[in-house]
Amino acid sequence: MKRSVVIGVLTLALGWFAASASAVPYPHVHNGKLVHLAVRIDHFHYHAAHNYRIMVGRPIDVTNDDGVPHSLTADDATFDTGVFTTGTVTIHAPEEPGDYAFHCTVHPGMAGVLDVLPNP
């Protein structure tokens, strides 16, 4: 009995560690609300969890790990990191819920959709 409990606890701990060490950033969830989103640019792709979902007005950290110029720019210019080569730029989700298409101004083939949710 003790051995199976120890094995179960170790399995849970290893699963948590593997998930927290993932290369894909996850949004911060507080009381079931998506309050902070991290987007990583790597190998000319955007990476984020939960299909780029975030609540209105919340911060979005965009990190460029490519070492070449990129941006995360809304097609309708609602948000824009500007072009940056390294580091992290913080922008905020629009104040109106909806789907916002975005792209890289330097590499137009890089694109996605930000799903902005209303505050509950």
C-alpha positions as CSV (number, residue, x, y, z in Angstrom):
1,M,0.0,0.0,0.0
2,K,2.7,2.5,1.0
3,R,4.7,1.7,-2.1
4,S,1.8,2.3,-4.5
5,V,1.1,5.7,-2.7
6,V,4.8,6.7,-3.1
7,I,4.8,5.6,-6.8
8,G,1.5,7.6,-7.4
9,V,3.0,10.7,-5.7
10,L,6.2,10.4,-7.7
11,T,4.2,10.0,-11.0
12,L,2.2,13.1,-10.3
13,A,5.3,15.1,-9.4
14,L,7.1,14.0,-12.5
15,G,4.1,14.8,-14.7
16,W,3.9,18.3,-13.1
17,F,7.6,18.9,-13.7
18,A,7.4,17.7,-17.3
19,A,4.4,20.0,-18.0
20,S,6.1,23.0,-16.4
21,A,9.2,22.4,-18.4
22,S,7.3,22.4,-21.7
23,A,8.6,24.6,-24.5
24,V,5.1,25.9,-25.2
25,P,4.2,28.7,-22.8
26,Y,0.8,28.5,-21.0
27,P,-1.5,31.3,-20.0
28,H,-1.8,32.2,-16.3
29,V,-5.2,31.2,-15.0
30,H,-6.6,32.7,-11.9
31,N,-10.0,31.6,-10.6
32,G,-10.8,30.1,-14.0
33,K,-9.9,33.3,-15.8
34,L,-7.3,33.7,-18.5
35,V,-5.4,36.6,-17.0
36,H,-2.0,36.5,-18.8
37,L,-0.9,35.0,-22.0
38,A,2.7,34.2,-23.1
39,V,3.4,33.9,-26.9
40,R,6.8,32.6,-28.0
41,I,8.2,33.2,-31.5
42,D,10.5,30.3,-32.5
43,H,11.6,28.9,-35.9
44,F,9.3,31.4,-37.6
45,H,6.2,30.3,-35.8
46,Y,4.1,31.6,-33.0
47,H,3.5,29.3,-30.0
48,A,0.9,29.7,-27.3
49,A,-1.5,27.4,-25.4
50,H,-5.3,27.4,-25.5
51,N,-5.5,28.7,-29.1
52,Y,-4.4,32.2,-28.1
53,R,-7.3,32.8,-25.8
54,I,-7.1,35.7,-23.3
55,M,-9.6,38.0,-21.6
56,V,-10.2,41.6,-22.6
57,G,-7.5,44.1,-21.6
58,R,-5.1,41.4,-20.1
59,P,-1.3,41.4,-20.7
60,I,0.3,39.4,-23.5
61,D,4.0,38.8,-23.3
62,V,5.5,38.1,-26.7
63,T,9.0,36.6,-26.6
64,N,11.2,36.4,-29.7
65,D,13.5,33.4,-29.5
66,D,14.5,33.5,-33.2
67,G,17.1,36.2,-33.1
68,V,15.7,37.8,-36.3
69,P,13.2,40.6,-36.5
70,H,9.6,39.7,-35.9
71,S,6.4,41.4,-34.8
72,L,2.9,40.4,-33.6
73,T,0.6,42.8,-35.2
74,A,-3.2,42.8,-35.4
75,D,-4.5,42.9,-39.0
76,D,-6.7,45.8,-37.9
77,A,-3.9,47.5,-36.0
78,T,-5.6,47.0,-32.6
79,F,-2.3,45.8,-31.1
80,D,1.3,45.7,-32.2
81,T,4.5,44.8,-30.6
82,G,6.5,46.7,-33.3
83,V,9.4,44.9,-34.9
84,F,11.9,43.4,-32.4
85,T,14.8,41.0,-32.6
86,T,15.2,39.5,-29.1
87,G,13.6,39.7,-25.7
88,T,10.0,40.1,-24.6
89,V,7.5,42.8,-25.4
90,T,4.3,43.2,-23.5
91,I,1.1,44.3,-25.2
92,H,-2.5,44.1,-24.0
93,A,-5.5,42.3,-25.4
94,P,-8.2,44.6,-27.0
95,E,-11.0,45.9,-24.8
96,E,-13.7,44.4,-27.0
97,P,-14.3,40.6,-27.2
98,G,-13.8,38.9,-30.5
99,D,-11.4,37.2,-32.8
100,Y,-8.4,39.3,-33.9
101,A,-6.3,38.1,-36.8
102,F,-2.6,38.9,-36.4
103,H,0.6,38.5,-38.5
104,C,4.3,39.3,-38.5
105,T,5.0,42.5,-40.5
106,V,8.4,41.2,-41.5
107,H,7.2,37.6,-42.4
108,P,3.6,37.8,-43.6
109,G,3.3,34.0,-43.7
110,M,3.5,34.0,-39.9
111,A,-0.1,34.5,-38.7
112,G,-2.7,33.5,-36.2
113,V,-5.9,34.5,-34.4
114,L,-6.2,36.0,-30.9
115,D,-9.5,35.0,-29.2
116,V,-10.4,37.8,-26.8
117,L,-13.0,36.7,-24.3
118,P,-15.3,38.9,-22.1
119,N,-14.7,39.2,-18.4
120,P,-17.2,36.8,-16.7
